[in-house]
């Protein structure tokens, strides 16, 4: 039985590996050549988080600016967001700030948990344009989780979703506990205040 359903969005520039990340997570399959996403793609998967069944409903959004008016509507109410760049394309890393702003402006959820994901970390080091430390430091400066992943090898793909889902559920548990202490009521929401660590990247790694 599903305990709760969480809504996720995957955002970032075109061709950074967003669709491959979704496909590897939901179907354990890597497709070397993938058509550009037109608007949005959808995927879902059940996870076990802290002994509970959780359904993740994931919206993979197109990175082209021409589709922003369409994709923005899918941000609303997201519980988790993966902010994706390609470690072999510095330009995609430099655009993270714009995508983070899009997320904050359109999710309408102050407690959305965001993971910065450096994709294609399996590339030859000579092709890498963004170091792992650069990605980690950028995420830490913005109070976000960080991980490097590869859809090709499946490295850290599930962890990118599971780590944020764990935090969301623990925040929910914390909120319910606080509500019961103060009023005896139970909060029917996944949005809950919780102290945030100084850096979220310490629990993650690229492997």
Residue frames relative to the residue before (quaternion, step in Angstrom):
aa qw qx qy qz dx dy dz
X 1.0000 0.0000 0.0000 0.0000 0.00 0.00 0.00
X 0.4219 -0.7115 0.5020 0.2524 3.59 -0.86 0.96
X 0.3655 -0.7360 0.5295 0.2104 3.57 -0.77 1.04
X 0.7918 -0.1217 0.1287 0.5845 3.57 0.90 -0.90
X 0.2947 -0.7217 0.5950 0.1954 3.54 -1.27 0.45
X 0.1410 -0.7868 0.5983 0.0555 3.56 -0.89 0.99
X 0.2925 -0.7456 0.5747 0.1679 3.54 -1.03 0.83
X 0.0763 -0.7928 0.6047 0.0043 3.55 -0.90 1.04
X 0.1203 -0.7455 0.6438 0.1233 3.53 -1.27 0.49
X 0.2058 -0.7353 0.6306 0.1391 3.55 -1.21 0.62
X 0.0290 0.8262 -0.5573 0.0771 3.57 -0.58 1.16
X 0.3584 0.7018 -0.5608 0.2540 3.54 -1.25 0.52
X 0.7266 -0.4240 0.3115 0.4420 3.55 -1.32 0.07
X 0.6235 -0.5174 0.4286 0.3997 3.55 -1.32 0.25
X 0.8643 0.1783 -0.1310 0.4518 3.53 -1.26 0.63
X 0.4402 0.6750 -0.4824 0.3434 3.58 1.04 0.74
X 0.6471 -0.5358 0.3173 0.4399 3.60 1.28 -0.14
X 0.3271 0.7752 -0.4904 0.2269 3.60 1.22 0.30
X 0.6997 0.4607 -0.2763 0.4710 3.58 0.82 -0.98
X 0.6345 0.5211 -0.3271 0.4679 3.58 1.06 -0.72
X 0.6081 0.5458 -0.3361 0.4684 3.57 1.10 -0.72
X 0.6688 0.4936 -0.2930 0.4724 3.58 0.91 -0.94
X 0.6709 0.5072 -0.2998 0.4502 3.59 0.89 -0.94
X 0.6634 0.4942 -0.3071 0.4706 3.59 0.93 -0.85
X 0.6689 0.5070 -0.3040 0.4507 3.59 0.98 -0.81
X 0.7689 0.3936 -0.2023 0.4615 3.59 0.81 -0.99
X 0.8202 0.2273 -0.0889 0.5175 3.59 1.04 -0.74
X 0.3528 -0.7543 0.4789 0.2779 3.59 1.31 -0.02
X 0.5424 0.5899 -0.3901 0.4535 3.53 0.97 0.95
X 0.1786 -0.7694 0.6044 0.1043 3.55 -1.07 0.82
X 0.1186 -0.7841 0.6085 0.0297 3.53 -0.85 1.04
X 0.3858 -0.7729 0.4497 0.2271 3.61 -0.26 1.26
X 0.7730 0.2014 -0.1135 0.5907 3.57 1.01 -0.81
X 0.0024 0.8137 -0.5774 0.0665 3.55 -0.60 1.17
X 0.4749 -0.6656 0.4948 0.2943 3.57 -0.91 0.92
X 0.5679 -0.5829 0.4519 0.3654 3.55 -1.14 0.63
X 0.4770 -0.6647 0.4961 0.2906 3.55 -1.01 0.86
X 0.1954 -0.7560 0.6167 0.1002 3.54 -0.93 0.98
X 0.8162 0.0302 -0.0635 0.5735 3.57 -0.27 1.24
X 0.7028 -0.3990 0.3182 0.4956 3.58 -0.25 -1.27
X 0.1745 -0.7206 0.6534 0.1531 3.52 -1.34 0.39
X 0.2497 -0.7869 0.5531 0.1116 3.56 -1.13 0.66
X 0.0636 0.7722 -0.6314 0.0317 3.53 -1.16 0.70
X 0.1135 -0.7930 0.5953 0.0631 3.58 -1.20 0.43
X 0.0384 0.7914 -0.6090 0.0358 3.54 -1.18 0.60
X 0.3705 -0.6950 0.5718 0.2296 3.54 -1.20 0.67
X 0.0586 -0.7736 0.6306 0.0199 3.54 -1.03 0.88
X 0.3094 -0.6890 0.6044 0.2536 3.54 -1.26 0.34
X 0.0135 -0.8048 0.5906 -0.0578 3.55 -0.62 1.18
X 0.8298 -0.0954 0.0118 0.5498 3.57 -0.58 1.16
X 0.7320 -0.4499 0.2249 0.4595 3.56 0.98 0.91
X 0.6676 0.4709 -0.2993 0.4929 3.59 1.27 0.14
X 0.4592 -0.6683 0.5137 0.2804 3.55 -1.14 0.67
X 0.0188 -0.7928 0.6080 -0.0389 3.54 -0.84 1.03
X 0.2260 -0.7598 0.5945 0.1346 3.56 -0.93 0.91
X 0.1764 -0.7676 0.6090 0.0937 3.55 -0.80 1.05
X 0.1088 -0.7554 0.6441 0.0520 3.56 -0.85 1.02
X 0.0894 -0.8584 0.5029 -0.0484 3.54 -0.37 1.33
X 0.1553 -0.7761 0.6088 0.0548 3.52 -0.88 1.05
X 0.1798 -0.7684 0.6112 0.0615 3.55 -0.67 1.21
X 0.1695 -0.8366 0.5178 0.0565 3.57 -0.43 1.22
X 0.5377 -0.6124 0.4762 0.3303 3.55 -1.15 0.68
X 0.4013 -0.7493 0.4815 0.2137 3.55 -1.01 0.82
X 0.5374 0.6371 -0.4091 0.3715 3.58 1.22 -0.27
X 0.5545 -0.6409 0.4259 0.3170 3.55 -0.99 0.89
X 0.5981 0.5958 -0.3611 0.3961 3.59 1.10 -0.64
X 0.7180 0.4350 -0.2521 0.4813 3.61 1.18 -0.49
X 0.3941 0.7611 -0.4599 0.2323 3.60 1.25 -0.08
X 0.6412 0.5347 -0.3394 0.4333 3.59 0.95 -0.79
X 0.6573 0.4842 -0.2975 0.4949 3.58 1.18 -0.58
X 0.7372 0.4643 -0.2518 0.4213 3.55 0.73 -1.09
X 0.5630 0.6274 -0.3926 0.3677 3.61 1.07 -0.60
X 0.6299 0.5528 -0.3441 0.4234 3.59 1.03 -0.70
X 0.6551 0.5159 -0.3126 0.4550 3.60 1.18 -0.47
X 0.5274 0.6295 -0.4085 0.3984 3.59 1.25 -0.19
X 0.5911 0.6485 -0.3620 0.3146 3.54 1.00 -0.92
X 0.8514 0.1578 -0.1384 0.4808 3.53 -0.91 1.01
X 0.3691 0.7353 -0.4990 0.2721 3.60 1.20 0.25
X 0.3359 -0.7319 0.5616 0.1901 3.55 -1.03 0.87
X 0.7961 0.0958 -0.0306 0.5968 3.56 1.15 -0.69
X 0.0788 -0.7887 0.6085 0.0374 3.56 -1.16 0.62
X 0.1931 -0.7406 0.6314 0.1245 3.54 -1.06 0.82
X 0.1783 -0.7829 0.5944 0.0443 3.54 -0.64 1.23
X 0.0816 -0.8784 0.4693 -0.0387 3.54 -0.05 1.38
X 0.0284 0.7546 -0.6556 0.0013 3.52 -1.17 0.77
X 0.4489 -0.6634 0.5355 0.2677 3.55 -1.34 0.30
X 0.4175 -0.7398 0.4653 0.2486 3.61 -0.57 1.12
X 0.6877 0.4514 -0.2852 0.4919 3.60 1.22 -0.32
X 0.7055 0.3573 -0.2563 0.5558 3.60 1.30 0.21
X 0.2946 -0.8066 0.4850 0.1653 3.54 -0.04 1.30
X 0.5844 0.6008 -0.3665 0.4039 3.56 1.04 -0.74
X 0.6567 0.5131 -0.3156 0.4537 3.60 0.97 -0.81
X 0.6207 0.5250 -0.3262 0.4824 3.58 1.16 -0.62
X 0.6763 0.5057 -0.2890 0.4510 3.56 0.96 -0.88
X 0.6603 0.5009 -0.3045 0.4694 3.59 1.22 -0.36
X 0.4020 0.7463 -0.4649 0.2556 3.62 1.23 -0.07
X 0.6222 0.5668 -0.3445 0.4158 3.58 0.98 -0.80
X 0.6510 0.5089 -0.3127 0.4684 3.56 1.00 -0.82
X 0.6755 0.4866 -0.2996 0.4660 3.59 0.95 -0.85
X 0.6155 0.5328 -0.3478 0.4651 3.57 1.07 -0.67
X 0.6352 0.5213 -0.3189 0.4723 3.57 1.02 -0.79
X 0.6217 0.5362 -0.3314 0.4650 3.58 1.00 -0.83
X 0.6501 0.5299 -0.3073 0.4495 3.55 0.97 -0.91
X 0.7002 0.4731 -0.2782 0.4566 3.57 0.79 -1.01
X 0.6905 0.4974 -0.2835 0.4421 3.58 0.99 -0.80
X 0.8066 0.3440 -0.1375 0.4607 3.57 1.02 -0.75
X 0.5720 0.6088 -0.3909 0.3865 3.63 1.18 -0.27
X 0.1748 -0.8074 0.5382 0.1673 3.59 1.12 -0.67
X 0.6259 0.4509 -0.3501 0.5314 3.55 1.02 0.89
X 0.2988 -0.7949 0.5033 0.1597 3.57 -0.26 1.26
X 0.7171 0.4501 -0.2458 0.4720 3.58 1.19 -0.47
X 0.3076 0.7588 -0.5249 0.2324 3.62 1.17 0.30
X 0.3049 -0.7464 0.5659 0.1723 3.57 -0.91 0.95
X 0.1187 -0.8254 0.5519 0.0071 3.56 -0.67 1.15
X 0.1231 -0.7695 0.6254 0.0409 3.54 -0.97 0.99
X 0.2671 -0.7231 0.6149 0.1663 3.58 -0.86 1.00
X 0.0766 -0.8181 0.5699 -0.0098 3.58 -0.71 1.12
X 0.1928 -0.7616 0.6116 0.0934 3.56 -0.70 1.14
X 0.1678 -0.8297 0.5287 0.0626 3.57 -0.24 1.29
X 0.7969 0.3117 -0.2654 0.4442 3.52 -1.43 0.38
X 0.2378 0.8030 -0.5130 0.1886 3.58 1.05 0.77
X 0.5473 0.6052 -0.3955 0.4216 3.59 1.31 0.03
X 0.4740 0.6937 -0.4460 0.3085 3.63 1.21 -0.18
X 0.6255 -0.5083 0.4337 0.4028 3.53 -1.28 0.41
X 0.5761 -0.6256 0.4025 0.3387 3.57 -0.95 0.88
X 0.6117 0.5598 -0.3531 0.4334 3.59 1.12 -0.56
X 0.6768 0.4721 -0.2858 0.4872 3.59 1.22 -0.42
X 0.5490 0.6351 -0.3902 0.3782 3.56 1.23 -0.37
X 0.1487 -0.8031 0.5744 0.0553 3.57 -0.93 0.98
X 0.7354 0.2805 -0.1858 0.5882 3.59 1.31 -0.21
X 0.3318 -0.7558 0.5260 0.2049 3.59 -0.63 1.05
X 0.6328 -0.5278 0.4014 0.3997 3.54 -1.25 0.41
X 0.6414 0.5327 -0.3273 0.4445 3.59 0.98 -0.80
X 0.6191 0.5392 -0.3458 0.4542 3.60 1.02 -0.73
X 0.6703 0.4964 -0.2953 0.4659 3.55 0.91 -0.92
X 0.6625 0.5095 -0.3004 0.4596 3.56 0.92 -0.94
X 0.6772 0.4991 -0.2995 0.4502 3.59 0.90 -0.91
X 0.6319 0.5206 -0.3392 0.4632 3.59 1.02 -0.76
X 0.6576 0.5066 -0.3085 0.4645 3.57 0.92 -0.89
X 0.6618 0.5121 -0.3073 0.4532 3.58 0.91 -0.92
X 0.6430 0.5388 -0.3193 0.4409 3.59 1.01 -0.81
X 0.7403 0.3656 -0.2086 0.5242 3.57 1.18 -0.56
X 0.5183 -0.6801 0.3946 0.3363 3.60 1.27 0.23
X 0.5108 0.6591 -0.3968 0.3838 3.57 1.16 0.65
X 0.5529 -0.5608 0.4893 0.3746 3.54 -1.30 0.30
X 0.1120 -0.7913 0.5974 0.0665 3.57 -1.23 0.43
X 0.1390 0.7562 -0.6339 0.0832 3.51 -1.16 0.72
X 0.2557 -0.7041 0.6258 0.2174 3.56 -1.24 0.44
X 0.0458 -0.8186 0.5713 -0.0372 3.56 -0.99 0.85
X 0.1800 -0.7556 0.6183 0.1200 3.52 -1.36 0.28
X 0.3432 -0.7284 0.5558 0.2066 3.56 -0.74 1.06
X 0.6029 0.5862 -0.3496 0.4131 3.58 1.13 -0.62
X 0.7868 0.2796 -0.1397 0.5322 3.58 0.90 -0.94
X 0.4220 -0.7146 0.4313 0.3539 3.59 1.37 -0.27
X 0.3492 0.7549 -0.4897 0.2617 3.60 1.25 0.18
X 0.8795 0.0037 -0.0463 0.4735 3.56 -0.86 1.10
X 0.3676 0.7427 -0.4937 0.2635 3.62 1.20 0.22
X 0.7116 0.4310 -0.2710 0.4842 3.59 0.73 -1.00
X 0.6184 0.5692 -0.3471 0.4160 3.58 1.04 -0.77
X 0.6000 0.5836 -0.3635 0.4090 3.59 1.04 -0.74
X 0.7096 0.4142 -0.2441 0.5151 3.57 1.04 -0.77
X 0.6837 0.5285 -0.2994 0.4044 3.58 0.84 -0.98
X 0.6476 0.5327 -0.3329 0.4312 3.60 0.95 -0.81
X 0.6866 0.4580 -0.2891 0.4850 3.57 0.93 -0.85
X 0.6262 0.5377 -0.3409 0.4500 3.60 1.00 -0.76
X 0.6227 0.5413 -0.3318 0.4573 3.58 1.03 -0.79
X 0.6679 0.4983 -0.2978 0.4658 3.57 0.92 -0.91
X 0.6371 0.5339 -0.3303 0.4473 3.59 0.94 -0.87
X 0.6949 0.4689 -0.2841 0.4652 3.59 0.86 -0.94
X 0.6521 0.5051 -0.3273 0.4609 3.59 0.98 -0.75
X 0.6078 0.5311 -0.3469 0.4777 3.58 1.10 -0.64
X 0.6311 0.5316 -0.3138 0.4698 3.55 1.06 -0.84
X 0.6526 0.5062 -0.3080 0.4723 3.58 0.94 -0.88
X 0.6448 0.5268 -0.3147 0.4558 3.56 0.97 -0.90
X 0.6533 0.5232 -0.3071 0.4529 3.56 0.96 -0.91
X 0.6559 0.5081 -0.3112 0.4634 3.58 0.92 -0.90
X 0.6389 0.5306 -0.3211 0.4552 3.56 1.01 -0.86
X 0.6791 0.4890 -0.2918 0.4633 3.58 0.90 -0.92
X 0.6461 0.5229 -0.3228 0.4528 3.59 1.01 -0.79
X 0.6529 0.5079 -0.3159 0.4647 3.57 0.99 -0.82
X 0.6400 0.5379 -0.3235 0.4432 3.58 1.03 -0.79
X 0.7631 0.4084 -0.2064 0.4564 3.57 0.92 -0.91
X 0.8476 0.1099 -0.0265 0.5184 3.60 0.96 -0.76
X 0.4766 -0.6691 0.4436 0.3583 3.56 1.24 -0.24
X 0.5548 0.6095 -0.3890 0.4115 3.57 1.30 0.03
X 0.3248 -0.7112 0.5856 0.2138 3.53 -1.31 0.34
X 0.3332 -0.7697 0.5163 0.1730 3.55 -0.74 1.07
X 0.1996 -0.7848 0.5788 0.0966 3.57 -0.67 1.11
X 0.5293 0.5817 -0.4261 0.4471 3.54 0.47 1.26
X 0.3827 -0.7066 0.5402 0.2498 3.54 -1.22 0.46
X 0.5774 0.5785 -0.3812 0.4320 3.58 1.25 0.03
X 0.1819 0.7966 -0.5509 0.1699 3.58 -0.56 1.10
X 0.4497 -0.6859 0.4911 0.2933 3.61 -0.98 0.76
X 0.1149 0.7654 -0.6278 0.0829 3.54 -1.07 0.71
X 0.5529 -0.6010 0.4521 0.3588 3.57 -1.07 0.69
X 0.2664 -0.7696 0.5628 0.1412 3.55 -0.86 0.98
X 0.5083 -0.6505 0.4619 0.3242 3.59 -0.97 0.78
X 0.6313 -0.5314 0.3969 0.4021 3.56 -1.24 0.41
X 0.7805 -0.0103 -0.0033 0.6251 3.55 1.08 -0.69
X 0.3187 -0.7649 0.5331 0.1709 3.53 -0.93 0.89
X 0.5686 0.6403 -0.3789 0.3510 3.56 1.21 -0.29
X 0.5138 0.6793 -0.4138 0.3214 3.59 1.21 -0.33
X 0.7070 0.4508 -0.2731 0.4715 3.59 1.09 -0.61
X 0.7027 0.4371 -0.2531 0.5011 3.56 1.25 -0.11
X 0.0040 0.7944 -0.6072 -0.0178 3.53 -1.24 0.36
X 0.5243 -0.6462 0.4514 0.3220 3.52 -1.22 0.25
X 0.4135 -0.7159 0.4706 0.3082 3.57 1.17 -0.35
